């Protein structure tokens, strides 16, 4: 079916919701934007289904939500009546239409005879992961687009272990979704009728209480609870306010100031251009608050509270925004060193990071004799490893993280958990303050111990069908002709994760990459520094990751800048 035929089907549908009808009429005035809304259906990437809100098969709306939910319902039904009885838990964030989309998903599942638990109001994504496990559900759904701009929303699916679906299961789910030919014809029952049957129920408050109690289990030092540490926190108009503020209070932190202008949930995210704690601009208001109250630590969580960013005082007293890699290194060093000192570090412990995350984590793990797992990008792969080793008993999980500001300490969740990270980061900062150090000082000590590492991320946003095709040309150009030298440094190894082959560029010998196929290219230098190309699974962009290390900070920076400039010049030259 052509995009025009799909558009005609929508345009001729008499039951189209009035607001979508009005938007469709506006779209029809511009064929390029109209085509983009209909030329394909939303796909499941590393973070599930995510896209711009609006009419069309390639947009987030009640009909594409019903299609995804019906596909999930068919997936569950194929697993049998017991799976339907265990049911699905559904949560949503503060984005536009999130409550409506969550209800549509719940009605669709319940209409298929599937027990459905719906949170009564917005919740953080990690609590959804926890709730699936706590309620012994078959799976879960969270309506969120994480840190994307306001015009986006999304639909993430979770398995019984509380983790996002791994590739095999996700592919099976997609096949059920794709088998649905007309999302406009999916009929669902009335909410009141479904509640009367008991198929649709509200999640009990005891789940919130159990999650908050579980957060206590990740504490390492309880003697920092009377710390004078001063914290400024911003939920960036999202879901983090209640769990983070209550969690910090339960941990004994009394000097916590919330950024009032960003405290209330608001899908428009009016005080930031991009509700992402990876962006320094997201900390502008928090820095102003921090200066007023003399704060030691600034914390910001993204709208669904699965990612967290930290800002600390530098040695000059100015604010220093930590990267995701730096926060990860600090947390890993803190967890492993303190467990080692207290004699609680297990002999079979393991930590996990993604292939685009700094190798500093590998150096820290090695120093403490802890097994390191490298996974593909996407926290679902870390969750998959936790499940694998939990079942085999081979390793005990200690910490997992990715460079994009995602961390997990306690495995009672199986997705990145900003609430956990906020609480342990506060404890870590208080511990270092008790010993006369800031978190910046602690970071410099890590560099002095393991060497200087520096990372950066560049991305090119290329929207629409033309943008997708251009991203494809970039990937194929680097794949077909891997550069032998970049920025004056020799590339010695080329890793193609789509073909699952790693090639020694000096000897020409190849070996198999023992990870699932993924459209990622990685180029490694002689000293282990690297750069990586990866199309985003959730946004219309291609990402370029850079990670270098050297024995001095200035050498590291110069090397990273040279490699980064050369790669970006080559990428932009590809038409």
Secondary structure, 3 states (H helix, E strand, C coil): CCHHHHHHHHHCCCCCCHHHHHHHHHHCCCHHHHHHHHCCCCCEECCEEEEEECCCCCCECHHHHHHHHHHHHHHHHCCCHHHHHHCEEEEECCCCCHHHHHHHHHHHHHHCCCCEEECCCCCCHHHHHHHHHHCCCCEEEEECCCCCCCCEEEEEEECCCCCECCHHHHHHHHHHHHCCCCHHHCCCCCHHHHHHHCCEEECCCHHHHHHHHHHHHHCCCHHHCCCCCCEEEECCCCCHHHHHHHHHHHCCCCCEEECHHHCCCCCCCCCCCCCCCCCHHHHHHHHHHHHHHCCCEEEEECCCCCEEEEEEECCCCCEEECCHHHHHHHHHHHHHHHHHHHCCCCCCEEEEEECCCCCHHHHHHHHCCCEEEEECCCHHHHHHHHHHHHHHCCCEEEEEEECCCEEECCCCCCCCCHHHHHHHHHHHHHHHHHCCCCHHHHHHHHHHHHCEEEEEEEEEECCHHHHHHHHHHHHHHHHHCCCCEECCEEEEEEEECCCCEEEECCCCCEEECCCCCCCEEEEEECCCCEEEEEECCCCCEEEEEEEEEECCHHHHHHHHHHHHHHHHHHHHCCC
